[in-house]
Structures are given as structure tokens and as C-alpha cells.
Amino acid sequence: MTDPLDTESQRKQIIAKRNRAVALSLGALVVLFFVLTLVKFHP
């Protein structure tokens, strides 16, 4: 059988990776919005 501590650590690693992916996606959207705003309002 698998060790419960091992499955817990795997679960934490997966959650941490998912959190990083979500943070990077949100950061990319913020940068994209900022760039589009600069382009739109630049004379």
C-alpha cells in the first residue's frame, strides 16, 4: 500500500503547482491588459 504521508506530500505538490500556474495566468492577463491599455490610450 502507499504511505499516507507520501500521498499527502504528492497532493501538496500538485496543489502548489496548480497555484503557480493560476498565478502565472493571472499575471499574464494583468500584463496583457496593461499593454492593451497603453496601446489604446497612447496618442
Backbone as CSV, one residue per row, in Angstrom:
resi,resn,N_x,N_y,N_z,CA_x,CA_y,CA_z,C_x,C_y,C_z
1,MET,0.840,-1.200,0.000,0.000,0.000,0.000,0.877,1.253,0.000
2,THR,0.259,2.336,-0.413,1.004,3.595,-0.409,0.978,4.205,0.979
3,ASP,2.036,4.882,1.290,2.155,5.543,2.586,1.273,6.796,2.597
4,PRO,0.432,6.993,3.618,-0.437,8.182,3.656,0.341,9.490,3.620
5,LEU,1.524,9.520,4.238,2.328,10.736,4.213,2.810,11.038,2.794
6,ASP,3.120,9.978,2.048,3.588,10.160,0.673,2.470,10.725,-0.202
7,THR,1.271,10.194,-0.076,0.160,10.705,-0.881,-0.172,12.140,-0.482
8,GLU,-0.039,12.462,0.779,-0.288,13.834,1.245,0.747,14.800,0.669
9,SER,2.007,14.372,0.643,3.037,15.248,0.085,2.848,15.404,-1.426
10,GLN,2.438,14.333,-2.101,2.149,14.442,-3.535,0.998,15.407,-3.776
11,ARG,-0.022,15.316,-2.944,-1.187,16.206,-3.072,-0.767,17.663,-2.882
12,LYS,0.080,17.915,-1.888,0.552,19.282,-1.647,1.377,19.798,-2.822
13,GLN,2.202,18.928,-3.417,2.999,19.334,-4.579,2.096,19.688,-5.757
14,ILE,1.064,18.873,-5.984,0.143,19.130,-7.097,-0.595,20.448,-6.875
15,ILE,-1.036,20.689,-5.643,-1.735,21.940,-5.338,-0.795,23.130,-5.526
16,ALA,0.448,22.997,-5.108,1.415,24.080,-5.256,1.667,24.378,-6.739
17,LYS,1.790,23.334,-7.552,1.989,23.536,-8.990,0.779,24.216,-9.612
18,ARG,-0.416,23.800,-9.196,-1.634,24.402,-9.731,-1.718,25.872,-9.321
19,ASN,-1.360,26.172,-8.074,-1.376,27.562,-7.615,-0.413,28.423,-8.419
20,ARG,0.768,27.894,-8.711,1.734,28.645,-9.529,1.192,28.878,-10.931
21,ALA,0.558,27.871,-11.515,0.007,28.010,-12.866,-1.094,29.069,-12.887
22,VAL,-1.957,29.071,-11.887,-3.027,30.068,-11.813,-2.433,31.459,-11.629
23,ALA,-1.442,31.585,-10.776,-0.805,32.886,-10.540,-0.139,33.410,-11.814
24,LEU,0.544,32.538,-12.542,1.179,32.955,-13.794,0.133,33.375,-14.822
25,SER,-0.971,32.656,-14.887,-2.036,33.009,-15.832,-2.633,34.371,-15.486
26,LEU,-2.909,34.594,-14.218,-3.458,35.887,-13.807,-2.458,37.009,-14.063
27,GLY,-1.196,36.761,-13.786,-0.168,37.759,-14.050,-0.069,38.085,-15.528
28,ALA,-0.160,37.067,-16.379,-0.115,37.296,-17.826,-1.313,38.121,-18.279
29,LEU,-2.481,37.866,-17.714,-3.670,38.644,-18.075,-3.527,40.096,-17.643
30,VAL,-2.955,40.317,-16.470,-2.742,41.692,-15.993,-1.777,42.427,-16.919
31,VAL,-0.693,41.773,-17.292,0.279,42.394,-18.199,-0.364,42.675,-19.551
32,LEU,-1.143,41.739,-20.064,-1.827,41.930,-21.337,-2.783,43.113,-21.271
33,PHE,-3.554,43.201,-20.196,-4.483,44.316,-20.021,-3.716,45.636,-19.962
34,PHE,-2.603,45.665,-19.245,-1.796,46.871,-19.124,-1.257,47.308,-20.481
35,VAL,-0.736,46.361,-21.250,-0.188,46.669,-22.570,-1.297,47.169,-23.500
36,LEU,-2.440,46.514,-23.485,-3.545,46.957,-24.337,-4.017,48.355,-23.954
37,THR,-4.043,48.642,-22.664,-4.442,49.971,-22.208,-3.438,51.022,-22.680
38,LEU,-2.151,50.709,-22.581,-1.137,51.655,-23.052,-1.263,51.912,-24.544
39,VAL,-1.478,50.866,-25.309,-1.587,50.995,-26.760,-2.843,51.782,-27.131
40,LYS,-3.924,51.510,-26.430,-5.207,52.148,-26.755,-5.170,53.638,-26.455
41,PHE,-4.580,54.038,-25.348,-4.622,55.450,-24.920,-3.361,56.223,-25.269
42,HIS,-2.415,55.582,-25.938,-1.205,56.307,-26.355,-1.524,57.167,-27.586
43,PRO,-1.132,58.448,-27.557,-1.504,59.325,-28.673,-0.849,58.951,-29.993
